[in-house]
């Protein structure tokens, strides 16, 4: 379900996410109900590889 009152993310948010990705930041744009075990597994893998503090 899109956030932002059903209108989806704003253009400003998309620009910020795009800039972060361009700088090598791994970004997840998901609502809490979209977070599942796969995300947690991915986070733990990134953490294990010491890509996050």
C-alpha positions as CSV (number, residue, x, y, z in Angstrom):
1,X,0.0,0.0,0.0
2,X,1.5,3.4,-0.9
3,X,2.3,5.7,1.9
4,X,1.8,9.4,2.0
5,X,-2.0,9.4,2.3
6,X,-2.5,7.0,-0.6
7,X,-0.6,9.2,-3.1
8,X,2.7,7.3,-2.9
9,X,6.0,8.8,-1.9
10,X,6.6,12.4,-2.8
11,X,9.0,13.6,-5.5
12,X,11.2,14.9,-2.7
13,X,11.5,11.5,-1.0
14,X,12.3,9.9,-4.4
15,X,15.1,12.4,-5.0
16,X,16.6,11.7,-1.6
17,X,16.4,8.0,-2.1
18,X,18.0,8.3,-5.5
19,X,20.8,10.5,-4.2
20,X,21.5,8.0,-1.4
21,X,21.6,5.1,-3.8
22,X,24.0,7.1,-6.1
23,X,26.3,7.4,-3.2
24,X,26.4,3.7,-2.5
25,X,23.9,3.7,0.4
26,X,21.7,0.6,0.5
27,X,18.2,1.9,0.8
28,X,15.0,0.1,1.7
29,X,11.8,2.0,1.2
30,X,9.1,-0.2,2.8
31,X,6.3,0.2,5.2
32,X,6.5,-1.9,8.4
33,X,3.9,-4.4,7.1
34,X,6.2,-5.1,4.1
35,X,9.2,-6.0,6.3
36,X,9.6,-9.7,6.6
37,X,12.3,-12.4,7.3
38,X,14.0,-11.7,4.0
39,X,14.8,-8.2,5.0
40,X,16.0,-9.2,8.4
41,X,18.2,-11.9,6.8
42,X,19.6,-9.3,4.4
43,X,20.4,-6.9,7.2
44,X,22.2,-9.6,9.2
45,X,24.3,-10.4,6.1
46,X,25.2,-6.7,5.6
47,X,26.0,-6.5,9.3
48,X,28.1,-9.7,9.1
49,X,30.1,-8.2,6.2
50,X,30.7,-5.1,8.4
51,X,29.0,-2.8,5.9
52,X,26.9,-1.2,8.7
53,X,28.0,-0.2,12.1
